[in-house]
Amino acid sequence: MSLPTSRADCLALDAADPLAVFRKEFALPADTVYLDGNSLGVLPVRTPELVRRTVEQEWGQGLITSWNAAGWVELPFTLGAQVAPLVGAGAHEVLVCDSVSVNLFKVLTAALRLRPGRRTVLGERATFPTDLYIAEGVTGLFEGGRTVLLDSLDELDARLGEDVAVVVLSQVDYRTGVLLDMAAITERVHRAGALMVWDLCHSVGALPIELTACQVDFAVGCTYKYLNCGPCAPSFLYVAERHQAVAEQPLTGWFGHAEPFAFVPEYRPADGIGRFLTSFPPLLALAGVRASLEVWQQVDLAQVRAKSLALTGLFMDRLADLEIVTPREPERRGSQVALRHPDGFPVVQALIERGVIGDFRAPDLMRFGFTPLYTSYTDAWDAAEALREVLASGEWRAERFSRRGAVT
């Protein structure tokens, strides 16, 4: 697809966009271009009603009977089965539960236990910090355990020694938007005898993912970014079927038991993916996941990827003279564009005051996420023009734009 060269071209593309029908599914604030869905997705219009129904009917009227009558007890599995097509997995390989950090702790520990005699976890220094913090915590529980951080993936093959049990990487770099080759990297890790854990937080809902086809061992991902399931919505985890009968996760709680309602004192793990449950996820938060996944069951991920590349390509083309750190090659980028600017924070704040919401990552990156279900081509055009105007006018130099809150 050739890139539009005018706002009129963008309006024409929006009129012909097969994903435009989904824009009405989201409660977009008026006069706002929202380019921060890679941090927190927009509210689906159906979510408030489903949350209300969960509170007033299922809880308020059904009370405890709703564990069975409303299917509460099965939600981690039924929602996991709905996430599965979005990550190229079997319905029995995905579970919705807990947070990304908790799920990463579970799968990393399980992976290390599957490689006795190996005690090293490899990660990338530039990956999202929670992955590194959890890896340090996990390896600290094993005698001789250690976490080794790569300064570049060019070092991967040299570091894949016989001591490496697990490699954990993010499919899309949260800062730059660089997309890694899941199949090729997983194959290299397996060739060295290690297991592969992927963090999908910045890729799920933005592009097709093929966990089974790539022979991935374990994966985790969040639901509150591109999937729009709500602030701090429960995460999901993936365990390949071939590992489920032998993988042992450390948080052996009640709901991971083979017979939780037998109330026996000895722990016996459930069969299959259920053994990776610990406690039951927050039920009202699951209502947000239920609502958004209803939308995602109707979505063609190939169309999502095509539009994502067109949106990010348009944005980069309009800002080609700035310092863009996201790869221009379509096959190497996710669904965000990052630009480097020494005063990136106040520039982003000035944009927000104009109604264009992006975000900033220290020390100098301005990030703009493109969520194809509700971001239009005209949004991308207008956001690029607004950024140009903010930079040209110098309005970002106003003192109010440099004040930082607890969350930046």
C-alpha positions as MATLAB code, in Angstrom:
seq = 'MSLPTSRADCLALDAADPLAVFRKEFALPADTVYLDGNSLGVLPVRTPELVRRTVEQEWGQGLITSWNAAGWVELPFTLGAQVAPLVGAGAHEVLVCDSVSVNLFKVLTAALRLRPGRRTVLGERATFPTDLYIAEGVTGLFEGGRTVLLDSLDELDARLGEDVAVVVLSQVDYRTGVLLDMAAITERVHRAGALMVWDLCHSVGALPIELTACQVDFAVGCTYKYLNCGPCAPSFLYVAERHQAVAEQPLTGWFGHAEPFAFVPEYRPADGIGRFLTSFPPLLALAGVRASLEVWQQVDLAQVRAKSLALTGLFMDRLADLEIVTPREPERRGSQVALRHPDGFPVVQALIERGVIGDFRAPDLMRFGFTPLYTSYTDAWDAAEALREVLASGEWRAERFSRRGAVT';
ca = [
       0.000    0.000    0.000;
       1.389    3.420   -0.958;
       1.532    5.966    1.838;
      -0.969    8.851    1.746;
       0.423   12.264    0.876;
      -2.450   14.430    2.113;
      -5.088   14.491    4.824;
      -7.687   13.915    2.110;
      -5.883   10.678    1.226;
      -6.127    9.647    4.884;
      -9.862   10.337    4.973;
     -10.270    8.139    1.893;
      -8.309    5.330    3.517;
     -10.449    5.601    6.650;
     -13.609    5.317    4.548;
     -12.331    2.101    2.949;
     -10.764    0.621    6.099;
     -12.171   -2.876    6.894;
     -11.337   -2.332   10.586;
     -13.161    1.013   10.826;
     -16.285   -0.798   12.010;
     -14.532   -1.549   15.298;
     -13.926    2.102   16.196;
     -17.483    2.376   17.494;
     -16.668   -0.410   19.976;
     -14.509    1.989   21.990;
     -15.323    4.998   24.168;
     -12.851    7.445   22.655;
     -12.803   10.875   24.328;
     -13.876   13.725   22.055;
     -11.156   15.805   20.383;
      -8.460   13.317   21.388;
      -5.972   11.369   19.326;
      -4.969    8.492   21.586;
      -1.558    7.018   20.776;
      -0.831    5.373   24.120;
      -2.692    2.098   23.698;
       0.663    0.351   23.983;
       0.524    1.323   27.681;
      -3.220    1.306   28.416;
      -5.938    0.481   25.932;
      -9.161    2.441   25.484;
     -12.362    1.457   27.300;
     -14.627   -0.807   25.193;
     -18.188    0.515   25.238;
     -19.523   -2.897   26.291;
     -17.314   -3.162   29.391;
     -19.364   -1.026   31.836;
     -22.508   -3.039   31.148;
     -20.771   -6.385   31.597;
     -19.144   -5.202   34.834;
     -22.530   -3.933   36.020;
     -24.136   -7.283   35.190;
     -21.380   -9.133   37.019;
     -21.901   -6.990   40.122;
     -25.662   -6.593   40.170;
     -26.872   -9.886   38.718;
     -24.182  -12.525   39.035;
     -22.948  -11.381   42.442;
     -25.943   -9.380   43.678;
     -28.652  -11.864   42.738;
     -26.856  -15.135   42.053;
     -24.559  -14.795   45.041;
     -22.460  -17.910   45.614;
     -24.442  -19.946   43.078;
     -22.769  -17.950   40.309;
     -19.552  -19.912   40.744;
     -21.353  -22.641   38.844;
     -24.397  -20.979   37.274;
     -22.467  -18.046   35.758;
     -19.364  -20.080   35.003;
     -17.060  -18.124   37.277;
     -14.955  -21.157   38.173;
     -14.132  -21.824   34.507;
     -13.191  -18.250   33.544;
      -9.386  -18.667   33.648;
      -9.785  -21.491   31.130;
     -12.574  -20.090   28.942;
     -10.846  -16.717   28.657;
      -7.525  -18.440   28.053;
      -9.133  -20.303   25.174;
     -10.245  -16.962   23.712;
      -6.728  -15.521   24.006;
      -5.221  -18.645   22.410;
      -6.025  -17.757   18.753;
      -4.441  -14.340   19.289;
      -1.114  -15.969   20.169;
      -1.225  -18.999   17.873;
      -1.757  -21.548   20.636;
      -4.139  -24.360   21.478;
      -7.141  -23.574   23.664;
      -5.712  -25.865   26.370;
      -2.338  -24.075   26.450;
      -3.357  -20.602   27.705;
      -4.617  -19.509   31.102;
      -5.822  -16.052   32.205;
      -4.723  -15.351   35.768;
      -2.542  -13.212   38.024;
      -0.197  -10.435   36.851;
       2.610  -10.578   34.292;
       5.184  -10.559   37.089;
       3.545  -13.424   38.985;
       3.071  -15.474   35.833;
       6.662  -14.864   34.778;
       7.822  -16.050   38.188;
       5.803  -19.233   37.721;
       6.971  -20.087   34.200;
      10.634  -19.166   34.778;
      10.762  -21.357   37.873;
       9.064  -24.199   36.018;
      11.505  -23.850   33.139;
      14.548  -23.917   35.419;
      13.212  -27.052   37.097;
      12.948  -28.681   33.664;
      16.670  -28.145   33.105;
      18.375  -29.625   36.198;
      22.074  -28.920   36.303;
      21.652  -25.648   34.414;
      21.258  -22.527   36.521;
      21.618  -19.507   34.217;
      18.806  -17.348   32.847;
      19.731  -15.127   29.909;
      17.907  -11.841   29.349;
      18.473   -8.621   27.460;
      19.574   -5.608   29.504;
      17.224   -3.269   27.618;
      14.106   -5.391   28.148;
      11.230   -4.252   30.384;
      12.677   -4.127   33.916;
      10.112   -6.347   35.633;
      11.297   -9.304   33.533;
      14.843   -8.776   34.782;
      13.779   -8.251   38.394;
      11.714  -11.444   38.380;
      14.546  -13.376   36.734;
      16.908  -12.219   39.494;
      14.400  -13.303   42.114;
      13.927  -16.719   40.547;
      17.607  -17.522   40.010;
      18.309  -16.418   43.585;
      16.179  -19.334   44.785;
      18.405  -21.908   43.062;
      21.844  -22.813   44.351;
      24.326  -21.420   41.852;
      21.558  -19.620   40.000;
      22.384  -16.437   38.139;
      20.885  -14.008   35.660;
      23.119  -12.883   32.787;
      22.124   -9.792   30.805;
      23.038   -9.325   27.166;
      23.929   -5.833   25.987;
      22.895   -6.903   22.483;
      21.242   -9.939   20.954;
      24.370  -10.230   18.813;
      25.887  -11.826   21.938;
      23.216  -14.533   22.212;
      24.960  -17.421   20.474;
      28.238  -16.794   22.293;
      26.459  -16.809   25.675;
      24.356  -19.948   25.031;
      26.624  -22.263   26.980;
      25.820  -25.544   28.720;
      24.933  -23.672   31.927;
      22.018  -21.759   30.326;
      18.624  -23.161   31.270;
      16.305  -20.447   30.012;
      16.272  -17.406   27.759;
      13.617  -14.749   28.376;
      13.002  -11.994   25.814;
      10.304   -9.504   24.828;
       8.976  -10.049   21.329;
       8.677   -6.270   20.855;
      11.061   -3.852   22.588;
       8.927   -1.603   24.804;
      11.157    1.403   24.127;
      12.022    1.219   20.441;
       9.297   -0.982   18.966;
      11.850   -3.410   17.488;
      10.216   -6.761   16.640;
      12.319   -9.889   17.178;
      12.243  -13.011   15.012;
      10.489  -15.431   17.368;
      10.984  -18.539   15.244;
      14.680  -18.013   14.546;
      15.622  -17.074   18.117;
      13.626  -19.924   19.653;
      15.330  -22.390   17.316;
      18.777  -21.096   18.309;
      17.938  -21.389   22.009;
      16.637  -24.944   21.603;
      19.718  -25.937   19.623;
      21.765  -25.009   22.700;
      19.571  -27.172   24.938;
      17.818  -24.276   26.716;
      14.146  -23.360   26.984;
      12.521  -20.198   25.587;
      10.194  -17.812   27.436;
       8.646  -14.923   25.494;
       7.094  -11.760   26.915;
       4.206  -10.801   24.597;
       3.042   -7.644   26.392;
       3.870   -5.334   23.491;
       2.852   -7.673   20.683;
      -0.395   -9.438   21.614;
      -3.274   -7.698   19.861;
      -0.888   -5.796   17.589;
       0.263   -8.558   15.270;
      -0.204  -12.288   14.603;
       1.808  -14.495   16.990;
       2.578  -18.179   16.374;
       3.686  -19.759   19.648;
       2.948  -23.347   18.641;
       4.429  -23.029   15.158;
       7.584  -21.489   16.635;
       7.885  -24.292   19.230;
       7.913  -21.792   22.105;
       8.092  -23.378   25.564;
       6.486  -20.722   27.773;
       5.092  -17.219   27.338;
       3.397  -14.463   29.336;
       1.460  -11.405   28.252;
      -0.765   -8.640   29.528;
      -4.337   -7.822   28.518;
      -4.515   -4.110   29.323;
      -2.515   -2.720   26.386;
      -3.603   -3.611   22.842;
      -6.301   -5.983   24.149;
      -8.068   -3.143   26.041;
      -9.163   -5.245   29.014;
      -8.761   -2.503   31.630;
      -6.145   -1.044   34.011;
      -4.168   -3.837   35.697;
      -6.417   -6.485   34.143;
      -5.288  -10.082   34.735;
      -2.449  -11.385   32.610;
      -2.173  -14.661   30.729;
       0.404  -17.403   30.506;
       1.172  -20.058   27.907;
       2.649  -23.483   28.564;
       3.311  -25.724   25.573;
       1.335  -28.962   25.800;
       4.528  -31.025   25.726;
       5.590  -29.555   29.086;
       2.297  -29.583   30.948;
       2.489  -33.070   32.457;
       5.914  -32.505   34.013;
       6.242  -28.747   34.567;
       6.176  -27.746   38.247;
       5.313  -24.194   39.173;
       6.219  -22.884   42.636;
       3.005  -21.133   43.743;
       1.033  -24.247   44.581;
      -2.226  -22.678   45.658;
      -5.695  -24.061   46.103;
      -6.977  -23.545   42.568;
      -4.001  -25.343   41.040;
      -4.872  -28.512   42.947;
      -6.238  -31.520   41.088;
      -9.272  -31.605   43.430;
      -9.577  -28.262   45.225;
     -12.924  -29.126   46.763;
     -11.672  -32.370   48.249;
      -9.929  -30.173   50.845;
      -7.078  -32.612   51.415;
      -3.885  -31.353   53.097;
      -1.481  -32.818   50.507;
      -0.888  -30.930   47.262;
      -1.409  -32.729   43.968;
      -1.203  -30.585   40.824;
      -4.077  -30.478   38.368;
      -3.649  -32.041   34.975;
      -2.736  -29.774   32.085;
      -2.588  -25.994   32.155;
      -4.693  -25.861   35.324;
      -1.651  -26.648   37.443;
      -0.436  -23.109   36.720;
      -3.343  -21.588   38.640;
      -2.646  -20.404   42.177;
      -5.572  -18.447   43.575;
      -8.591  -17.312   41.612;
      -8.090  -14.071   39.633;
     -10.039  -10.955   40.749;
     -13.508  -11.640   39.407;
     -14.554   -8.057   38.704;
     -11.329   -7.496   36.778;
     -12.102  -10.615   34.750;
     -15.333   -8.937   33.662;
     -13.260   -6.395   31.737;
     -11.330   -9.206   30.082;
     -14.585  -10.946   29.153;
     -15.975   -7.798   27.539;
     -12.962   -6.953   25.418;
     -12.340  -10.507   24.266;
     -15.887  -10.545   22.873;
     -14.655   -7.915   20.419;
     -11.430   -9.750   19.629;
     -13.246  -12.898   18.578;
     -14.428  -10.928   15.514;
     -11.034   -9.508   14.503;
      -8.803  -10.590   11.604;
      -5.233  -10.295   12.864;
      -3.844  -10.123    9.327;
      -5.890   -6.945    8.804;
      -4.659   -5.613   12.153;
      -1.035   -6.149   11.143;
      -1.493   -4.606    7.695;
      -3.100   -1.483    9.135;
      -0.543   -1.255   11.928;
       2.301   -1.187    9.427;
       0.476    1.386    7.303;
      -0.183    3.658   10.311;
       3.348    3.476   11.666;
       4.756    3.885    8.153;
       2.647    6.996    7.574;
       3.691    8.521   10.910;
       7.384    7.890   10.273;
       7.142    9.225    6.734;
       5.639   12.503    7.977;
       8.442   12.855   10.563;
      11.328   11.478    8.516;
      13.682   14.357    9.388;
      13.454   13.634   13.135;
      15.467   11.004   14.990;
      13.313    7.894   14.696;
      14.670    4.832   16.507;
      11.975    2.406   15.365;
      13.046    0.339   12.330;
      11.746    1.465    8.967;
      11.664   -2.141    7.730;
       8.097   -3.431    8.278;
       9.206   -6.913    9.325;
      11.337   -5.452   12.139;
       8.804   -3.271   13.950;
       5.817   -3.762   16.184;
       2.964   -1.266   16.391;
       4.646    1.763   17.902;
       7.016    4.511   16.793;
       9.687    5.896   19.094;
      11.537    9.158   18.486;
      14.564   10.398   20.379;
      14.558   13.980   21.661;
      16.632   15.408   24.551;
      13.521   17.190   25.869;
      11.091   14.412   25.057;
       9.126   14.652   28.299;
       7.944   18.282   27.982;
       7.349   17.805   24.245;
       4.971   14.924   24.977;
       3.236   16.941   27.693;
       2.693   19.813   25.256;
       1.205   17.355   22.765;
      -1.137   16.001   25.424;
      -2.400   19.518   26.089;
      -3.258   19.674   22.375;
      -5.228   16.426   22.667;
      -2.604   14.076   21.212;
      -1.728   11.509   23.871;
       1.573    9.668   23.582;
       4.081    8.864   26.305;
       7.716    9.183   27.319;
      10.335    6.667   28.426;
      13.518    7.839   30.099;
      15.939    9.102   29.239;
      14.864   10.578   25.896;
      12.264    8.514   24.010;
       8.839    9.720   22.916;
       6.591    6.731   22.175;
       3.471    6.624   20.033;
       1.411    3.444   19.938;
      -0.907    2.654   17.034;
      -3.894    0.467   17.866;
      -5.556   -0.450   14.557;
      -9.022   -1.187   15.957;
      -9.582    2.452   16.899;
      -6.709    4.525   15.480;
      -7.489    6.054   12.086;
      -5.192    7.170    9.300;
      -6.392   10.715    9.922;
      -5.361   10.343   13.575;
      -1.844    9.421   12.484;
      -1.675   12.372   10.076;
      -2.996   14.859   12.648;
      -0.670   13.584   15.374;
       2.390   14.010   13.151;
       1.318   17.538   12.235;
       0.728   18.398   15.900;
       4.183   17.138   16.844;
       5.743   19.250   14.114;
       3.872   22.327   15.354;
       4.879   21.754   18.987;
       8.542   21.424   18.032;
       8.489   24.412   15.666;
       6.678   26.732   18.079;
       8.819   25.872   21.101;
       5.671   25.827   23.257;
       7.007   22.744   25.055;
       9.513   25.038   26.831;
       6.750   26.379   29.111;
       7.507   25.477   32.721;
       4.245   23.576   33.244;
       5.273   20.931   30.722;
       8.357   19.950   32.745;
       6.464   19.093   35.950;
       6.509   15.338   36.475;
       4.012   13.230   38.338;
       4.584    9.847   39.971;
       3.856    8.146   36.628;
       5.673    9.432   33.546;
];
